């Protein structure tokens, strides 16, 4: 009986750390672009498409993705329940020339439906915290 209780506790704790798996190859509804997502458990996600490729930990912390003479771009990725949350922030080295129509942060929430389609909602926010654009589109899974 004692062994059964211990096994139940171990199994329940493993389930509590399980996260939704977003692995697959997807076609975007708005432009037909194909993106491959490779997920390693609850540890990291890799995004691969014709124009870019990168791997980010699913730790909820901002990580530098790229930098140039004008700006640095940071990504934060985590899975919260059945939602994939991707936040980006752009830090301009000279922010005095940035207009109100330039997005300095994006907030993306992606969730899977029963048919493995992913619905993605993205808000683009300017330096004053005002949402200047929103997009909602689907990613249709075309293969594992």
C-alpha positions as CSV (number, residue, x, y, z in Angstrom):
1,X,0.0,0.0,0.0
2,X,2.8,2.4,0.8
3,X,4.4,1.8,-2.6
4,X,1.1,2.5,-4.3
5,X,0.8,5.8,-2.5
6,X,4.4,6.8,-3.4
7,X,3.8,5.9,-7.0
8,X,0.6,7.9,-7.1
9,X,2.3,11.0,-5.7
10,X,5.2,10.7,-8.2
11,X,2.7,10.2,-11.1
12,X,0.5,13.1,-10.0
13,X,3.6,15.4,-9.7
14,X,4.7,14.5,-13.2
15,X,1.3,15.3,-14.6
16,X,1.2,18.7,-12.9
17,X,4.3,19.7,-14.8
18,X,3.1,18.4,-18.2
19,X,2.6,21.1,-20.8
20,X,0.8,21.3,-24.1
21,X,2.9,20.1,-27.0
22,X,3.0,22.5,-30.0
23,X,5.3,20.4,-32.1
24,X,4.4,20.2,-35.8
25,X,4.6,21.8,-39.2
26,X,2.0,24.6,-39.7
27,X,0.6,26.7,-42.6
28,X,-0.4,30.2,-41.6
29,X,-3.9,31.3,-42.8
30,X,-3.0,34.9,-43.6
31,X,-0.1,34.3,-46.0
32,X,0.5,30.6,-46.5
33,X,3.9,30.6,-44.8
34,X,5.0,27.3,-43.4
35,X,6.6,27.2,-39.9
36,X,8.0,24.2,-38.1
37,X,7.8,24.1,-34.3
38,X,9.9,21.6,-32.4
39,X,9.2,21.4,-28.7
40,X,11.4,19.6,-26.2
41,X,9.1,18.9,-23.3
42,X,8.5,21.9,-21.1
43,X,12.1,23.0,-21.7
44,X,12.4,24.8,-25.0
45,X,10.8,25.6,-28.4
46,X,12.5,25.9,-31.8
47,X,10.9,27.9,-34.6
48,X,12.0,27.1,-38.2
49,X,10.8,28.8,-41.3
50,X,12.4,30.0,-44.6
51,X,13.3,33.4,-43.2
52,X,14.5,32.6,-39.7
53,X,15.3,29.9,-37.2
54,X,15.8,30.1,-33.4
55,X,15.5,28.2,-30.2
56,X,14.2,29.7,-26.9
57,X,13.9,28.2,-23.4
58,X,10.4,28.0,-22.0
59,X,11.4,29.6,-18.8
60,X,9.4,32.9,-18.8
61,X,12.5,35.1,-18.9
62,X,13.5,37.5,-21.6
63,X,16.4,36.4,-23.8
64,X,18.3,38.5,-26.3
65,X,17.4,37.3,-29.8
66,X,19.3,39.8,-31.9
67,X,21.0,43.2,-31.8
68,X,22.3,45.7,-34.3
69,X,23.3,49.4,-34.3
70,X,19.7,50.5,-33.8
71,X,18.1,48.1,-31.4
72,X,18.1,44.9,-29.4
73,X,15.2,42.4,-29.6
74,X,14.3,40.1,-26.7
75,X,11.9,37.2,-26.6
76,X,10.1,35.6,-23.6
77,X,8.4,32.2,-24.2
78,X,6.4,30.1,-21.8
79,X,3.5,27.6,-21.8
80,X,0.8,28.4,-19.3
81,X,-1.8,25.6,-19.3
82,X,-2.8,25.0,-22.9
83,X,-1.5,28.4,-24.1
84,X,1.8,29.3,-25.7
85,X,2.8,32.8,-24.7
86,X,5.4,34.7,-26.7
87,X,6.3,38.3,-25.8
88,X,8.9,40.4,-27.6
89,X,10.4,43.7,-26.7
90,X,12.5,46.0,-28.8
91,X,14.9,48.3,-27.0
92,X,16.0,51.1,-29.3
93,X,19.4,52.5,-28.6
94,X,18.1,56.0,-29.4
95,X,14.4,56.0,-28.4
96,X,14.0,59.8,-29.0
97,X,13.3,59.2,-32.7
98,X,10.7,56.4,-32.2
99,X,7.2,57.5,-33.2
100,X,3.9,56.4,-31.7
101,X,3.2,54.2,-34.7
102,X,6.2,51.9,-34.0
103,X,5.6,48.7,-32.0
104,X,8.1,48.3,-29.2
105,X,6.4,45.2,-27.7
106,X,4.3,42.4,-29.0
107,X,2.2,40.0,-27.0
108,X,1.2,36.7,-28.6
109,X,-1.1,34.0,-27.3
110,X,-1.4,30.8,-29.2
111,X,-3.8,27.9,-28.3
112,X,-4.6,24.6,-29.9
113,X,-8.1,23.5,-30.7
114,X,-9.3,19.9,-30.8
115,X,-8.3,19.5,-34.5
116,X,-4.7,20.5,-33.8
117,X,-5.2,23.9,-35.4
118,X,-3.4,26.7,-33.6
119,X,-5.2,30.1,-33.1
120,X,-2.7,33.0,-32.7
121,X,-3.6,36.4,-31.3
122,X,-1.0,39.1,-31.4
123,X,-1.2,42.6,-30.0
124,X,1.4,45.3,-31.1
125,X,2.1,48.0,-28.4
126,X,3.9,51.3,-28.9
127,X,6.3,52.9,-26.5
128,X,3.4,54.5,-24.5
129,X,1.8,51.2,-23.9
130,X,-1.0,51.8,-26.4
131,X,-2.2,48.9,-28.6
132,X,-1.7,50.0,-32.2
133,X,-2.6,46.8,-34.0
134,X,-4.1,43.4,-33.3
135,X,-4.0,40.2,-35.5
136,X,-5.8,37.0,-35.1
137,X,-5.2,34.1,-37.5
138,X,-4.9,30.3,-37.5
139,X,-2.1,27.9,-38.2
140,X,-3.2,24.7,-39.7
141,X,-1.2,21.6,-38.8
142,X,0.0,19.9,-42.0
143,X,2.3,17.3,-40.4
144,X,3.8,16.1,-37.1
